[in-house]
Structure formats: structure tokens, C-alpha cells
């Protein structure tokens, strides 16, 4: 590969390489032939991404000796459900994919979740690769092996752990992102900065990064998440800290009928828990102010119109709930976050403490 491509090794599952740089989709066939071997490749993409990149990807796969076939579904969180999952599985079966074949997720977080879940349950598991085209997928969801779909009761309530065989992050794709979609990814990057500490947080706190800085930022986010996943692949301990802001975020998404994007919801949720932590004495000033300022500088919202009561009610189905308790991720300082388990009945008060005054 070109010298401008950065790589990060993830030592989870069987281990895999995350490659970050320009032009990777146009040469993905050559790269993947050395990783998964030539086989049938079911490429899943949504209706927004498919017109932009699907032809380039399938042509590269053909040239490298793969037999690609494409499944395109309507873009948006509303497609991340059991119905679309079933349709994708039926498509894979109709194309006679076997256990030696592979699934490629071409797109953002919804596509990665959906295609990864399908790969995890089809024939009790086939290989899959991630080809993220959004900043959010690049810095977060394409790495770590979490796959899921939403149920009517809540977000990401059905899924499997399945590490990808490879991740190819083509940074050229980020040039086509509208500002709102780019900001969605910035939310997850800032969240990672809060967890990882300096210098990543400071690099993001000044606002939207210059294009030439993006590969390095993505690599730092991926390396940090990879280190956490390696220590706790199945999300029973330290990996749960990666859910910073997500309890409120998932509630905001549900309350909005998923009209609020995941990244914007994460920004709001992170701001809520930061303010609440400071007000409740779980962290000291100016931690909350630094976090909310960094989010705002990246074009992200730091408050929600939904009431604490409504958010608490929506969070009842959060997968981090255990019986009558729920575990929150609280920032104690930049670079230091902790898990705090509280009674579910106290959640409304926490959300109220996190309201912007």
C-alpha cells in the first residue's frame, strides 16, 4: 500500500488490521484477497452510499478474482431492524454463500451493524469486512465487533459479537460527507478524547480538524478503542466506558423516533452526563465546561428538548440496565472515566442535573 496509509493492529478475535488512508475502496479487492482470499462477497450498502461507491468496490473485487453481489437497503436508522436483517439473510442464501465466503459492510454505522449481525448468524457465522465511509464508522463503529439491530423496545437489543477480518477506511470518502454527517463522527471522536485524555482531546477541542489531520485522528481513536476491546472484548468491564453519553443518547434517539442522528444524540448525552457529574460532585470543574465547549466547537448540540422524565422513561429499556439498576459512564476528568451504578429510579434526577441552565 501507499506510504500515506496508516495501519492499526487490533488484537481481538483472530486479530485484524485497520488501514486508514486515501484510495482504499478502489483497491479493496487486492487488499482483501490477501486477507480473506478470493470468494463470493456479499456487499451490503444503503441507498445513499451505493450510488457513490458500490460500483468502484464491486469492480475492484471483480478485478481481484472475487464474485461480488450487492444488497442495497433504504438509508437510515429505521432500516436497522429484524425485517431488513431477514431480507439480507435471504439475499445471502439466494446467492448461495457458503462458510468460506464473506460479507462486506460498505457504509456507516447502520450498515456495519446490520451486515455484521447477518454475517454472525448466517450459517452460524461467516467472515465479514468493514469498509466505513463515514467519520463515525471510521473512528468508532467499524472496530470492536459489536453488531446489532433495534427492536421496538429499544436500540441495539438484538445482536452478536463478531470481529471483522479487516477494516479499510478510505479517507477520500470523508470529502463527500455533508457537514451534519461529519459532525456526527466528530461527536464520537470527542467522546473518545474524553476517555483517552490528552493529547487527543486537545486536538479535537479547537473545533473541526483540517483534512490533513483526519487520518491521524482516526488512527488515534481506533488505537484507543482497540486497546479497550483487547482488554474486554465482550463488554463486561472496562469496555463499558466506551458508552460514555450513550444512556441519554439512546433515550434521545428513541424519543425523537430516530429523527435525531446517533452522533448528535451522543453529543447531547455526553454533555448531559458531564454537567450532571459536575453538579452531583462526581467530577470537578472545569471538566464539564471543557467537554461541552469541545462539542459545540465541532458544530454539535449540547442540550435536548426532551424532559428528564421522558428521557428516563425511554431509558428503561437500555441494555445497560440490570434489574432495578443501571450503569452510567461518568467523566471524572479528561482521560479518566468511571462506571457508576445507580437505581433506575434515580435516573430522572441525574438527567435533570444535566440540563443546561
C-alpha positions as CSV (number, residue, x, y, z in Angstrom):
1,X,0.0,0.0,0.0
2,X,0.9,3.7,-0.4
3,X,3.1,5.2,2.3
4,X,0.3,7.6,3.2
5,X,-1.8,4.7,4.5
6,X,-1.7,4.2,8.3
7,X,-2.4,0.9,10.0
8,X,-3.5,-0.1,13.4
9,X,-3.4,-3.7,14.6
10,X,-6.4,-4.9,16.7
11,X,-5.7,-8.0,18.8
12,X,-9.2,-9.2,19.3
13,X,-10.9,-12.2,17.9
14,X,-8.4,-13.6,15.4
15,X,-6.8,-10.2,15.1
16,X,-7.1,-7.8,12.2
17,X,-5.6,-4.7,10.6
18,X,-7.4,-1.3,10.3
19,X,-6.0,0.5,7.3
20,X,-6.6,4.3,7.1
21,X,-5.8,6.4,4.0
22,X,-6.9,7.6,0.6
23,X,-8.0,5.5,-2.3
24,X,-8.6,2.3,-0.4
25,X,-12.0,1.5,-1.9
26,X,-10.7,1.5,-5.4
27,X,-8.1,-1.1,-4.5
28,X,-10.1,-3.0,-1.9
29,X,-10.1,-6.2,-3.9
30,X,-6.4,-6.5,-4.0
31,X,-6.1,-5.8,-0.3
32,X,-8.9,-8.2,0.7
33,X,-7.6,-11.0,-1.5
34,X,-4.6,-11.2,0.8
35,X,-6.8,-11.2,3.9
36,X,-9.9,-13.3,3.3
37,X,-8.9,-15.0,0.0
38,X,-10.9,-14.9,-3.2
39,X,-14.5,-15.9,-2.6
40,X,-18.1,-14.8,-3.0
41,X,-18.5,-11.4,-1.4
42,X,-22.0,-10.0,-0.5
43,X,-21.6,-6.3,-0.3
44,X,-24.2,-4.5,1.8
45,X,-24.8,-0.8,1.3
46,X,-27.6,1.7,1.9
47,X,-29.3,3.8,-0.8
48,X,-27.2,6.8,-0.1
49,X,-23.8,5.1,-0.2
50,X,-24.5,2.7,-3.1
51,X,-24.6,5.3,-5.9
52,X,-21.3,6.8,-4.6
53,X,-19.1,3.8,-4.1
54,X,-20.7,0.5,-4.8
55,X,-19.6,0.3,-8.5
56,X,-16.0,1.1,-7.6
57,X,-15.9,-1.5,-4.9
58,X,-17.5,-4.3,-6.9
59,X,-15.2,-3.6,-9.9
60,X,-12.2,-3.8,-7.6
61,X,-13.4,-7.1,-6.2
62,X,-14.1,-8.5,-9.7
63,X,-10.6,-7.5,-10.8
64,X,-9.1,-9.3,-7.8
65,X,-11.0,-12.5,-8.6
66,X,-13.9,-12.2,-6.2
67,X,-17.5,-12.9,-7.1
68,X,-19.3,-9.9,-5.6
69,X,-23.1,-9.4,-5.3
70,X,-24.7,-6.3,-3.8
71,X,-27.6,-5.8,-1.4
72,X,-28.9,-2.3,-1.2
73,X,-31.4,-1.2,1.5
74,X,-33.1,2.2,2.4
75,X,-30.7,4.5,4.2
76,X,-31.4,5.4,7.9
77,X,-31.7,4.0,11.4
78,X,-35.2,2.8,10.6
79,X,-33.8,0.1,8.4
80,X,-31.7,-1.3,11.3
81,X,-34.4,-3.9,12.3
82,X,-35.2,-7.6,12.1
83,X,-37.1,-7.2,8.8
84,X,-34.1,-5.8,6.9
85,X,-31.8,-8.3,8.6
86,X,-34.1,-11.1,7.4
87,X,-34.1,-9.7,3.9
88,X,-30.3,-9.6,3.9
89,X,-30.0,-13.1,5.1
90,X,-32.4,-14.4,2.4
91,X,-30.4,-12.5,-0.2
92,X,-27.2,-14.2,1.0
93,X,-28.9,-17.6,0.9
94,X,-30.3,-16.9,-2.6
95,X,-26.7,-16.1,-3.8
96,X,-25.5,-19.4,-2.3
97,X,-22.9,-18.0,0.1
98,X,-21.1,-20.7,2.0
99,X,-19.0,-20.7,5.1
100,X,-15.9,-19.9,3.1
101,X,-17.5,-16.7,1.7
102,X,-17.6,-13.2,3.1
103,X,-19.8,-10.2,3.8
104,X,-18.7,-6.6,3.3
105,X,-20.3,-3.6,5.1
106,X,-19.9,-0.6,2.8
107,X,-21.1,2.5,4.6
108,X,-21.7,3.9,8.0
109,X,-22.7,2.5,11.4
110,X,-26.1,1.2,10.4
111,X,-24.6,-0.8,7.6
112,X,-21.8,-2.2,9.7
113,X,-24.3,-3.2,12.4
114,X,-26.7,-4.8,10.0
115,X,-24.1,-6.6,7.8
116,X,-22.0,-7.7,10.8
117,X,-25.1,-9.2,12.5
118,X,-26.1,-11.0,9.3
119,X,-22.5,-12.4,8.9
120,X,-22.6,-13.6,12.6
121,X,-25.8,-15.6,12.3
122,X,-25.7,-16.8,8.7
123,X,-24.6,-20.5,8.6
124,X,-23.7,-19.9,12.3
125,X,-21.1,-17.4,11.2
126,X,-19.2,-16.3,8.1
127,X,-16.4,-13.7,7.8
128,X,-17.1,-10.0,7.2
129,X,-15.1,-6.9,6.5
130,X,-15.8,-3.3,7.2
131,X,-15.5,-0.6,4.6
132,X,-16.5,2.5,6.5
133,X,-17.5,5.6,4.5
134,X,-18.4,8.0,7.4
135,X,-16.3,9.6,10.1
136,X,-18.5,8.0,12.8
137,X,-17.9,4.5,11.4
138,X,-14.2,5.2,10.9
139,X,-13.5,6.3,14.4
140,X,-15.8,4.0,16.3
141,X,-18.4,1.5,15.0
142,X,-16.3,-0.3,12.4
143,X,-13.9,-1.5,15.1
144,X,-14.6,-3.8,18.0
145,X,-17.0,-6.4,16.7
146,X,-20.3,-5.1,18.1
147,X,-23.2,-5.8,15.8
148,X,-26.9,-5.3,16.4
149,X,-30.3,-4.3,15.2
150,X,-33.0,-2.3,17.0
151,X,-36.2,-3.8,18.4
152,X,-39.4,-1.9,19.1
153,X,-38.5,-2.0,22.7
154,X,-35.2,-0.2,22.2
155,X,-31.9,0.3,20.4
156,X,-29.4,-2.4,19.7
157,X,-31.2,-5.0,21.7
158,X,-30.5,-7.9,19.4
159,X,-27.0,-8.6,18.1
160,X,-23.8,-10.7,18.3
161,X,-20.1,-10.0,18.8
162,X,-18.2,-10.7,15.6
163,X,-14.8,-9.1,15.0
164,X,-14.2,-8.2,11.3
165,X,-11.4,-9.8,9.3
166,X,-10.3,-6.4,8.0
167,X,-11.2,-2.7,8.1
168,X,-10.4,-0.4,5.2
169,X,-11.1,3.2,5.9
170,X,-10.9,5.3,2.7
171,X,-10.4,8.9,3.9
172,X,-11.4,10.1,0.4
173,X,-15.0,9.2,1.4
174,X,-15.0,11.8,4.1
175,X,-14.8,14.6,1.5
176,X,-18.3,13.7,0.3
177,X,-19.9,13.9,3.8
178,X,-22.3,16.8,4.4
179,X,-21.4,18.9,7.4
180,X,-24.1,17.3,9.7
181,X,-22.8,13.8,8.9
182,X,-19.2,14.8,9.5
183,X,-20.3,16.3,12.9
184,X,-21.8,13.0,13.8
185,X,-18.4,11.4,13.6
186,X,-16.8,14.3,15.5
187,X,-19.2,13.5,18.4
188,X,-17.7,10.0,18.8
189,X,-14.2,11.4,18.3
190,X,-14.7,13.9,21.1
191,X,-16.2,11.2,23.3
192,X,-13.1,9.1,22.6
193,X,-10.9,12.1,23.5
194,X,-12.7,12.5,26.9
195,X,-11.9,8.8,27.6
196,X,-8.4,8.8,26.1
197,X,-7.2,12.1,27.5
198,X,-4.6,14.5,26.2
199,X,-3.4,15.0,23.5
200,X,-6.4,13.6,21.6
201,X,-8.9,15.7,23.4
202,X,-7.0,18.9,22.9
203,X,-6.6,18.1,19.2
204,X,-10.4,18.0,18.9
205,X,-11.3,20.8,21.4
206,X,-10.3,23.5,19.0
207,X,-13.1,22.6,16.5
208,X,-13.4,20.9,13.2
209,X,-10.0,19.5,12.3
210,X,-8.2,20.2,9.0
211,X,-8.5,17.4,6.4
212,X,-4.8,16.5,6.6
213,X,-5.2,15.9,10.4
214,X,-8.0,13.4,9.9
215,X,-6.0,10.2,9.3
216,X,-4.0,10.7,12.4
217,X,-7.1,11.5,14.5
218,X,-8.9,8.4,13.2
219,X,-5.8,6.2,13.9
220,X,-5.6,7.5,17.5
221,X,-9.3,6.9,18.1
222,X,-9.0,3.4,16.6
223,X,-5.9,2.6,18.6
224,X,-7.5,3.7,21.8
225,X,-10.7,1.7,21.2
226,X,-8.7,-1.3,20.1
227,X,-6.7,-1.3,23.4
228,X,-10.0,-1.2,25.3
229,X,-11.6,-4.0,23.2
230,X,-8.4,-6.1,23.6
231,X,-8.8,-5.9,27.4
232,X,-12.5,-6.6,27.4
233,X,-13.8,-8.0,24.1
234,X,-17.2,-9.0,25.3
235,X,-18.2,-5.8,27.2
236,X,-18.3,-7.0,30.8
237,X,-15.9,-4.4,32.3
238,X,-13.7,-1.6,31.1
239,X,-15.2,-1.7,27.6
240,X,-18.5,-0.4,29.0
241,X,-16.8,3.0,29.5
242,X,-16.9,3.4,25.7
243,X,-20.7,4.0,26.2
244,X,-20.0,7.5,27.7
245,X,-23.1,9.6,27.0
246,X,-24.9,6.7,25.4
247,X,-27.6,6.1,28.0
248,X,-29.0,9.6,27.4
249,X,-28.2,9.4,23.7
250,X,-30.2,6.2,23.1
251,X,-33.1,7.7,25.0
252,X,-32.9,10.9,22.9
253,X,-32.9,8.8,19.7
254,X,-35.9,6.9,20.9
255,X,-37.9,9.9,22.0
256,X,-37.2,11.6,18.6
257,X,-38.4,8.5,16.6
258,X,-34.7,8.3,15.4
259,X,-35.1,11.7,13.7
260,X,-32.1,12.8,15.8
261,X,-28.9,11.2,14.4
262,X,-26.8,9.0,16.6
263,X,-23.8,11.4,16.6
264,X,-25.9,14.4,17.6
265,X,-27.6,12.3,20.3
266,X,-24.2,11.2,21.6
267,X,-23.1,14.8,21.8
268,X,-26.2,15.8,23.8
269,X,-25.9,12.7,26.0
270,X,-22.2,13.4,26.7
271,X,-23.0,17.0,27.6
272,X,-25.8,15.9,29.9
273,X,-23.8,13.4,31.9
274,X,-20.8,15.8,32.1
275,X,-23.0,18.5,33.6
276,X,-24.7,16.1,35.9
277,X,-21.4,14.6,37.1
278,X,-20.1,18.1,38.0
279,X,-23.3,19.1,39.7
280,X,-23.6,15.9,41.7
281,X,-20.0,16.1,42.8
282,X,-18.7,13.2,40.7
283,X,-16.2,15.4,38.9
284,X,-14.7,18.8,39.4
285,X,-14.9,21.9,37.3
286,X,-14.0,22.8,34.6
287,X,-14.4,19.2,33.2
288,X,-18.0,19.7,32.1
289,X,-17.3,23.1,30.6
290,X,-14.3,21.7,28.6
291,X,-16.4,18.8,27.3
292,X,-19.4,20.9,26.2
293,X,-17.2,23.6,24.7
294,X,-15.4,20.9,22.6
295,X,-18.7,19.5,21.3
296,X,-20.0,23.0,20.5
297,X,-16.8,23.9,18.6
298,X,-17.4,20.8,16.4
299,X,-20.8,22.0,15.4
300,X,-22.7,19.7,17.8
301,X,-25.7,20.4,20.1
302,X,-25.2,20.2,23.9
303,X,-28.8,20.3,25.1
304,X,-32.1,18.4,24.3
305,X,-35.7,19.5,24.1
306,X,-36.8,16.2,25.8
307,X,-37.6,16.4,29.5
308,X,-35.7,14.4,32.1
309,X,-38.8,12.5,32.9
310,X,-39.3,11.4,29.3
311,X,-35.6,10.5,28.8
312,X,-35.7,8.4,32.0
313,X,-38.8,6.6,30.8
314,X,-37.2,5.9,27.4
315,X,-34.0,4.6,29.1
316,X,-35.9,1.9,30.9
317,X,-35.1,-0.5,28.0
318,X,-31.4,0.4,27.9
319,X,-29.2,-2.7,27.6
320,X,-27.0,-1.4,30.4
321,X,-29.9,-1.9,32.8
322,X,-29.7,-4.9,35.2
323,X,-32.8,-5.5,37.2
324,X,-33.6,-2.3,39.1
325,X,-30.2,-0.7,38.4
326,X,-28.5,0.9,35.5
327,X,-24.8,1.6,35.0
328,X,-23.7,5.1,33.8
329,X,-20.3,6.2,32.5
330,X,-19.3,9.3,34.3
331,X,-16.4,11.6,33.4
332,X,-14.2,12.3,36.5
333,X,-11.7,14.3,34.4
334,X,-10.4,14.4,30.9
335,X,-8.8,11.0,30.4
336,X,-10.5,9.4,33.4
337,X,-14.0,8.0,33.3
338,X,-15.7,5.5,35.7
339,X,-18.7,3.2,35.8
340,X,-21.3,4.2,38.3
341,X,-24.3,2.0,39.1
342,X,-27.5,3.7,40.3
343,X,-31.1,2.7,40.9
344,X,-33.2,3.2,37.8
345,X,-35.5,5.4,39.9
346,X,-32.7,8.0,40.3
347,X,-32.1,8.3,36.5
348,X,-34.5,11.2,36.1
349,X,-32.8,13.2,38.8
350,X,-29.4,12.6,37.0
351,X,-30.8,13.8,33.7
352,X,-32.4,16.8,35.5
353,X,-29.0,17.7,37.0
354,X,-27.5,17.5,33.5
355,X,-30.0,20.0,32.0
356,X,-28.4,23.2,30.6
357,X,-29.4,26.1,32.9
